[in-house]
Amino acid sequence: MSTATRSLPEAMNMTGKRVLVTGAASGIGRATARILGELGADLVLCDRAPLDEARAELEAAGVTCTEARGDLTSDEFVEIGRAHV
């Protein structure tokens, strides 16, 4: 079934998907994580900044999440992020 023939909530269902969200500690990244979590996605939160508050907020809302803290521009971090998804 194409996206055009499904309702918006059905088309946006992220249940069973794992999504890596960069910049998840604050701002647009945190808002994106919140929306994706509300849509049912399991999240991998990524940021150089501490993720404790964002993770606590999401888990309190029933969202399953893990975190990968580090600098996305480093090769080492890319491998760590890849291991989570």
C-alpha positions, 0 to 999 in steps of 0.5 A: 500500500502506498503512503498516499493511500494510508492515513497520516497516523498509519503512514507515520507509525514508527513501531519496530523501527530503531532511529539514531537521532543526532544532537538529541541532548537539546534543541531540534535533535531533542524535539525530533527524538520526542516526536519519533518516540511518540510515533513508536520508534526505539531511539539511539540518542547521540550527542557530544553533550550529556544525554541524561535529561533527554533520556530520562524525559523520553523514558518517562514517556515510555520511549525505549532508548539507548545512548551513544555519547561522542563526536559524530565526526570521529571514525570511532564514534561512527562505529559505535553508532553503527553498532547501536542500529 
